[in-house]
């Protein structure tokens, strides 16, 4: 019998997820868990309002990895396996050579045209080593996820940091750009717009504002041919991942949705709290880790993240 935490909409979903095995809680007691990434032999994730980064594996359970993460949100890994992290409080994108050592940080981006970034939110690394990230205002809108301030840039952009350090705004027409991920061959970039969020602590949504994922064609470090890939309700799309076959696994208010390459719904993982993000990882790369408000869940799947296909360009 299918566990009530799953809502299949297509027979393919039963091939991706064991529908009899409920999502397992692996960590709890957080305020707003975010930014899951599998790095080395551990899952790392942030509890944004508490400014803490956590680390988990099957043997040790959850422990605090970093006491002050500067309201870090999204994380990924670069081509050498180092963590790349978006700091709302620091208003910068950093490389963490050791996620447990606050002094092992290299600043990758913190200014654009001489003005401070808003509050970098989520990040992905391409196979050429370029770093792509979103810069909404969540970290400067209140003291929940950062430090209140006025935007110096005057907009909420998507950026590309080239391997030689040049920072370019590749999309400037988003309301609040959020999660982003490449297709397996990197010919497409998916970017969430969570503009419908009314505030930092989710008091409600204004569905007249964006609550969708857009997709772009990618060529020579630029984005073209914007179109809406999928509208997400209830809630908004926040963080998401693309698997090796191009299926999109996106957060929503009520859990995770699996969408095919045409944006059609394949199935849902239903969770009792607002859900922020997910990533693939674990010893064989097929565990789906989900950050959902105060909890982190693990779901056994047959999928792997598209980032596992990437290697340094030769």
C-alpha positions as CSV (number, residue, x, y, z in Angstrom):
1,X,0.0,0.0,0.0
2,X,1.3,3.4,-0.9
3,X,2.4,5.4,2.2
4,X,0.2,8.6,2.6
5,X,3.3,10.7,2.4
6,X,3.4,10.0,-1.4
7,X,0.9,11.1,-4.1
8,X,1.8,9.4,-7.4
9,X,0.5,11.1,-10.5
10,X,2.3,9.0,-13.1
11,X,3.4,5.3,-13.0
12,X,7.0,6.5,-13.3
13,X,7.0,7.8,-9.8
14,X,6.9,4.3,-8.4
15,X,10.1,3.5,-10.3
16,X,11.8,6.5,-8.6
17,X,10.7,6.2,-5.0
18,X,9.8,3.3,-2.8
19,X,6.2,4.3,-2.1
20,X,5.8,1.9,0.8
21,X,8.7,3.4,2.8
22,X,7.8,6.7,4.5
23,X,10.3,9.6,4.5
24,X,12.6,9.3,7.5
25,X,13.3,12.2,9.8
26,X,17.1,12.4,10.3
27,X,17.3,15.7,12.1
28,X,14.8,17.9,14.0
29,X,14.5,20.9,16.3
30,X,15.6,23.5,13.7
31,X,13.9,26.9,12.9
32,X,14.2,27.0,9.1
33,X,16.4,24.3,7.6
34,X,17.9,25.1,4.2
35,X,20.7,24.6,1.8
36,X,21.3,20.8,1.9
37,X,24.4,19.5,0.1
38,X,26.2,16.2,0.2
39,X,30.0,16.9,0.6
40,X,32.5,14.1,1.1
41,X,30.9,11.7,3.5
42,X,28.4,14.0,5.2
43,X,25.2,15.9,4.6
44,X,25.5,19.6,5.4
45,X,22.6,22.0,5.8
46,X,21.9,25.4,7.4
47,X,19.4,26.5,10.0
48,X,19.3,30.0,8.6
49,X,17.7,32.0,11.5
50,X,20.0,30.4,14.1
51,X,23.1,31.1,12.0
52,X,24.2,27.5,12.3
53,X,25.5,25.0,9.8
54,X,24.8,21.4,10.7
55,X,26.4,18.1,9.6
56,X,24.9,14.6,9.4
57,X,25.8,11.1,8.6
58,X,24.4,7.7,9.4
59,X,27.0,7.0,12.1
60,X,27.2,10.3,13.9
61,X,23.8,11.7,13.5
62,X,23.4,15.5,13.5
63,X,26.0,17.8,15.0
64,X,26.7,21.5,14.7
65,X,29.4,22.0,12.1
66,X,29.6,25.8,12.3
67,X,28.3,28.0,15.1
68,X,28.2,31.2,13.0
69,X,27.4,30.7,9.3
70,X,26.4,34.4,8.8
71,X,22.8,33.3,8.0
72,X,24.1,31.0,5.2
73,X,21.4,29.7,2.9
74,X,22.1,27.7,-0.3
75,X,25.2,25.4,-0.6
76,X,26.8,23.4,-3.4
77,X,30.2,21.9,-4.1
78,X,32.7,23.1,-6.7
79,X,34.6,20.9,-9.1
80,X,37.2,20.1,-6.5
81,X,34.6,19.1,-3.9
82,X,34.9,22.2,-1.8
83,X,31.6,23.8,-0.4
84,X,30.3,26.9,-2.0
85,X,28.0,28.8,0.3
86,X,25.7,31.8,0.0
87,X,25.7,34.1,3.1
88,X,22.7,36.3,3.7
89,X,24.4,38.1,6.6
90,X,27.8,38.4,4.9
91,X,26.0,39.4,1.6
92,X,28.6,37.3,-0.3
93,X,29.4,33.9,-1.9
94,X,32.2,32.0,-0.3
95,X,34.2,28.8,-0.7
96,X,34.6,26.9,2.5
97,X,37.8,24.9,2.4
98,X,36.7,23.2,5.7
99,X,33.0,23.6,6.5
100,X,33.8,23.3,10.2
101,X,36.5,26.0,10.3
102,X,35.2,29.6,10.1
103,X,38.7,30.8,9.2
104,X,39.0,28.6,6.1
105,X,36.8,30.9,3.9
106,X,37.6,32.4,0.5
107,X,35.4,35.2,-0.7
108,X,34.3,34.6,-4.3
109,X,31.8,37.5,-4.8
110,X,30.5,40.3,-2.6
111,X,30.2,43.4,-4.9
112,X,28.8,44.1,-8.3
113,X,29.8,47.4,-10.0
114,X,31.2,48.6,-6.7
115,X,27.9,47.9,-4.8
116,X,27.3,45.3,-2.2
117,X,25.2,42.3,-3.2
118,X,21.8,42.0,-1.6
119,X,21.9,38.5,0.1
120,X,23.0,35.6,-2.2
121,X,20.6,32.8,-1.8
122,X,21.3,29.7,-3.9
123,X,24.2,28.6,-6.0
124,X,25.3,26.1,-8.7
125,X,28.6,25.4,-10.3
126,X,28.9,24.5,-14.0
127,X,31.5,22.1,-15.5
128,X,33.7,25.0,-16.7
129,X,34.0,26.1,-13.1
130,X,31.8,29.1,-13.4
131,X,29.6,29.9,-10.3
132,X,26.0,30.9,-10.9
133,X,23.9,32.3,-8.0
134,X,20.7,34.2,-7.2
135,X,20.6,37.4,-5.2
136,X,17.1,38.2,-3.7
137,X,16.5,40.6,-0.8
138,X,15.6,38.0,1.9
139,X,18.7,38.7,4.0
140,X,18.2,42.5,4.0
141,X,14.4,42.6,4.4
142,X,14.4,41.7,8.1
143,X,16.5,40.4,10.9
144,X,15.2,36.9,10.6
145,X,17.6,35.8,7.9
146,X,20.2,38.6,8.0
147,X,20.7,42.2,8.8
148,X,18.1,44.9,7.6
149,X,19.5,47.2,5.0
150,X,18.7,49.0,1.7
151,X,19.6,47.3,-1.5
152,X,22.6,49.0,-3.0
153,X,22.1,47.3,-6.4
154,X,18.5,48.3,-6.7
155,X,17.4,45.0,-8.2
156,X,17.3,41.2,-7.6
157,X,19.6,39.6,-10.1
158,X,21.0,36.3,-11.2
159,X,24.8,36.3,-11.5
160,X,27.5,34.3,-13.2
161,X,31.0,34.4,-11.8
162,X,33.4,33.3,-14.5
163,X,36.5,31.2,-13.7
164,X,38.6,34.3,-14.1
165,X,36.6,36.2,-11.5
166,X,34.4,38.4,-13.7
167,X,30.9,38.9,-12.3
168,X,28.1,39.3,-14.8
169,X,24.3,39.8,-14.2
170,X,22.8,37.3,-16.5
171,X,19.1,37.9,-15.6
172,X,17.7,41.1,-14.2
173,X,14.0,40.8,-14.5
174,X,13.1,38.5,-11.6
175,X,11.0,39.5,-8.7
176,X,12.8,37.3,-6.1
177,X,15.2,34.8,-7.8
178,X,15.7,31.8,-5.6
179,X,16.8,28.2,-6.4
180,X,18.5,27.3,-9.6
181,X,19.9,24.1,-11.3
182,X,21.3,23.1,-14.7
183,X,19.9,20.3,-16.9
184,X,22.3,17.3,-17.2
185,X,24.0,18.7,-20.3
186,X,24.0,22.3,-19.0
187,X,22.1,23.5,-22.1
188,X,19.3,24.7,-19.8
189,X,19.2,26.6,-16.6
190,X,16.1,26.4,-14.3
191,X,15.6,29.4,-11.9
192,X,12.8,29.7,-9.3
193,X,11.0,33.0,-8.8
194,X,9.5,33.1,-5.3
195,X,8.1,36.6,-5.5
196,X,4.8,35.5,-4.0
197,X,6.3,35.2,-0.6
198,X,4.9,38.1,1.5
199,X,7.5,38.0,4.3
200,X,10.5,36.2,5.8
201,X,8.5,34.0,8.1
202,X,5.8,32.9,5.6
203,X,2.8,34.9,6.8
204,X,1.1,34.2,3.5
205,X,1.4,34.4,-0.3
206,X,0.3,36.8,-3.0
207,X,-0.3,34.6,-6.0
208,X,-0.6,37.6,-8.2
209,X,3.2,37.7,-7.9
210,X,5.6,35.0,-9.4
211,X,5.5,31.5,-8.0
212,X,7.0,29.6,-10.8
213,X,10.2,28.1,-12.2
214,X,11.6,29.6,-15.4
215,X,13.9,27.9,-17.8
216,X,16.5,29.4,-20.1
217,X,18.7,28.3,-22.9
218,X,22.4,28.6,-21.9
219,X,25.1,29.4,-24.4
220,X,28.6,30.9,-23.9
221,X,27.8,32.0,-20.4
222,X,24.5,33.8,-21.3
223,X,20.8,33.1,-20.9
224,X,18.2,33.4,-23.6
225,X,14.7,32.3,-24.5
226,X,13.1,32.6,-21.1
227,X,9.9,30.7,-20.6
228,X,7.9,29.4,-17.6
229,X,8.6,25.8,-16.9
230,X,6.1,25.1,-14.1
231,X,3.9,27.1,-11.7
232,X,4.0,25.9,-8.1
233,X,1.1,26.0,-5.7
234,X,0.5,26.0,-2.8
235,X,3.4,28.1,-1.8
236,X,6.3,28.9,-4.1
237,X,9.3,27.0,-5.6
238,X,12.3,27.5,-3.3
239,X,15.3,25.2,-3.8
240,X,15.4,22.3,-6.1
241,X,17.5,19.7,-7.9
242,X,17.6,18.1,-11.4
243,X,18.4,14.4,-11.6
244,X,20.6,12.8,-14.3
245,X,17.7,12.2,-16.6
246,X,16.4,15.7,-16.4
247,X,13.6,15.3,-13.9
248,X,13.1,18.3,-11.6
249,X,12.6,17.8,-7.9
250,X,11.3,21.0,-6.5
251,X,10.2,22.3,-3.1
252,X,6.7,23.6,-2.5
253,X,4.7,24.6,0.6
254,X,3.5,21.0,1.1
255,X,6.6,19.0,0.2
256,X,8.5,18.0,-2.9
257,X,7.2,17.7,-6.5
258,X,8.8,15.6,-9.2
259,X,8.3,17.1,-12.6
260,X,9.3,15.7,-16.0
261,X,11.3,17.6,-18.7
262,X,8.0,19.1,-20.0
263,X,7.1,20.4,-16.5
264,X,4.4,17.7,-16.0
265,X,3.8,16.4,-12.5
266,X,5.0,12.9,-11.9
267,X,4.4,12.7,-8.2
268,X,4.6,14.4,-4.8
269,X,6.3,13.8,-1.5
270,X,3.9,15.3,1.0
271,X,5.4,16.8,4.2
272,X,3.6,18.4,7.2
273,X,5.7,21.7,7.1
274,X,6.7,24.3,4.6
275,X,9.6,22.8,2.6
276,X,12.6,24.7,1.5
277,X,15.0,22.6,-0.5
278,X,16.4,19.2,-1.4
279,X,19.6,17.4,-2.7
280,X,20.7,14.0,-3.7
281,X,23.5,12.3,-1.8
282,X,24.4,9.5,0.5
283,X,27.0,6.8,0.0
284,X,25.7,5.9,-3.5
285,X,24.2,9.3,-4.3
286,X,20.6,8.1,-4.5
287,X,19.3,9.4,-1.1
288,X,17.0,12.5,-1.5
289,X,17.6,14.8,1.5
290,X,14.8,17.3,2.1
291,X,14.9,20.4,4.4
292,X,11.4,21.1,5.7
293,X,11.1,23.8,8.3
294,X,12.2,22.2,11.6
295,X,13.1,18.8,10.1
296,X,15.4,17.2,7.6
297,X,14.1,14.1,5.9
298,X,15.7,11.3,3.9
299,X,13.9,9.5,1.1
300,X,15.3,6.4,-0.7
301,X,15.2,6.8,-4.5
302,X,16.7,5.3,-7.6
303,X,17.8,8.8,-8.8
304,X,21.1,10.7,-8.7
305,X,21.7,14.5,-9.0
306,X,22.8,15.9,-12.4
307,X,25.7,17.6,-10.7
308,X,27.2,14.1,-10.3
309,X,27.8,14.1,-14.1
310,X,29.9,17.2,-14.1
311,X,33.7,17.3,-14.3
312,X,36.2,20.0,-15.0
313,X,36.2,21.1,-18.6
314,X,39.4,20.0,-20.4
